[in-house]
Amino acid sequence: MEIRLPSDFTIYSIEEVLEQLKEGLSLEEPVVLDASGVRDMDGCAVQLLLSAIKSFAQEGKELRLGSWSEEFELIAPLGGLSPSDLAGGEMDENGHDRR
């Protein structure tokens, strides 16, 4: 399952992503986040992703980041999240998941 994160990934848009993450947690297949379109992100969005990482790990499920924008890469660490926290496999020359 792929979840495309919204370009304005803030408190105002996290509910839809939360519902998709809950759905993904119930599936047997890996969940891949596409953050390539993220242009803005706030602390609530980062907290949601950090919580999702823990929930997926506790359930033994795979959650990974397929691709991400430069803005995601710059903003996420401010909240304690690194794209490498969601690395799920072989990375290409840009640091994006090849899967």
C-alpha positions, 0 to 999 in steps of 0.5 A: 500500500502506498500513502501519498503525503499531502503537500501541506502536511500539517495539523489540518491534513493529518486526519486523512493520513492517520486513517490511511496509516490505520488501514495500512497497519491492518494489512499484511503488505508493507506501507510505503510513504510518498513524501515527494510532494511535501512542501510544508510540514508541522510538528503534528505531522512529524509526531504522527509519523514518529508514532506510526513508526513505533506502532508498525514496529510493535506490530512487526509491520513494515513502514518505509519512505519511498521518496521525499522532497527536499522540504521533507528532508529539511523540516523532518529533522527539526521534529526529531525525524530523519528520512533514514528512520523510515528507510526500508531497503536499498537506497539509490544515489539520492537516498531514496528507497529503490523498492 
